[in-house]
Amino acid sequence: MARSVWKGPFVDGYLLKKADKTRASGRNEVIKIWTRRSTILPQFVGLTFGVYNGQKFVPVLVTENMVGHKFGEFSPSRTFYGHAADKKAKRG
């Protein structure tokens, strides 16, 4: 179920502060974040975020096409190795 329109997009408060601080400094450094549930806003475009996937920080360069999506969508937390049935079919 989607979030209601009157509430607006969910973004953790500290994330906005970190983004403003990095943009004000002018340096292009990776902003480490643990919040995969936050929505990407237009003011994040051009910044690089290190999104934690449970094991490491995956660098995500935010572009205009990503606005409205969640950070977790661009940092996969699971590795898919394929189905076991596929291996049997290829061997035989």
C-alpha positions as CSV (number, residue, x, y, z in Angstrom):
1,M,0.0,0.0,0.0
2,A,1.3,3.5,-0.9
3,R,1.9,6.3,1.5
4,S,-0.8,8.9,1.6
5,V,-0.3,12.1,-0.4
6,W,-1.0,14.5,2.4
7,K,1.9,13.1,4.5
8,G,4.4,13.5,1.7
9,P,7.4,11.3,1.0
10,F,9.2,9.7,3.9
11,V,12.8,10.9,4.4
12,D,14.8,10.5,7.7
13,G,15.6,13.9,9.2
14,Y,19.3,13.4,9.5
15,L,19.6,12.5,5.8
16,L,18.4,16.0,4.8
17,K,20.9,17.6,7.2
18,K,23.8,15.4,5.8
19,A,22.9,16.3,2.2
20,D,22.7,20.0,2.8
21,K,26.0,19.9,4.7
22,T,27.7,18.1,1.9
23,R,26.2,20.3,-0.8
24,A,27.3,23.5,1.1
25,S,30.9,22.2,1.5
26,G,31.1,21.7,-2.3
27,R,33.1,18.5,-2.0
28,N,31.9,15.4,-3.7
29,E,32.2,12.8,-1.0
30,V,30.2,9.7,-0.3
31,I,27.5,10.2,2.3
32,K,27.2,6.9,4.3
33,I,23.5,6.1,5.2
34,W,21.8,3.1,6.7
35,T,18.2,4.2,5.8
36,R,17.1,2.1,2.8
37,R,13.5,3.2,3.4
38,S,14.0,6.9,2.6
39,T,12.6,8.3,-0.6
40,I,15.0,10.1,-3.0
41,L,14.2,13.8,-3.3
42,P,15.1,16.2,-6.1
43,Q,17.6,18.0,-3.9
44,F,19.7,14.7,-3.7
45,V,20.4,14.7,-7.5
46,G,24.1,14.8,-8.1
47,L,25.2,13.5,-4.7
48,T,26.7,10.1,-4.0
49,F,25.3,8.1,-1.1
50,G,26.8,4.9,0.3
51,V,23.7,2.8,1.0
52,Y,24.3,0.0,3.5
53,N,23.1,-3.4,2.3
54,G,23.8,-5.4,5.5
55,Q,27.4,-6.2,4.5
56,K,28.9,-3.1,2.8
57,F,28.2,0.3,1.6
58,V,27.1,0.4,-2.1
59,P,27.9,3.7,-3.7
60,V,24.8,5.2,-5.4
61,L,25.1,8.3,-7.6
62,V,21.6,9.9,-7.6
63,T,20.3,11.0,-11.0
64,E,17.0,12.6,-12.0
65,N,15.4,9.3,-13.0
66,M,15.8,8.0,-9.4
67,V,13.6,10.7,-7.8
68,G,10.6,9.2,-6.1
69,H,12.2,5.7,-5.6
70,K,13.7,4.4,-2.4
71,F,17.4,4.1,-1.7
72,G,17.1,0.4,-1.0
73,E,16.1,-0.3,-4.6
74,F,19.6,0.6,-5.8
75,S,21.5,-1.4,-3.2
76,P,20.6,-5.1,-3.5
77,S,20.9,-6.9,-0.2
78,R,20.7,-10.4,-1.6
79,T,22.7,-12.2,-4.2
80,F,20.8,-14.4,-6.7
81,Y,22.9,-17.3,-7.9
82,G,20.2,-18.9,-10.0
83,H,17.8,-21.8,-9.5
84,A,19.0,-25.4,-8.8
85,A,16.8,-26.8,-11.5
86,D,18.6,-24.6,-14.1
87,K,21.9,-26.3,-13.4
88,K,20.5,-29.8,-13.9
89,A,18.9,-28.8,-17.2
90,K,22.2,-27.4,-18.6
91,R,24.2,-30.5,-17.6
92,G,22.1,-33.1,-19.2
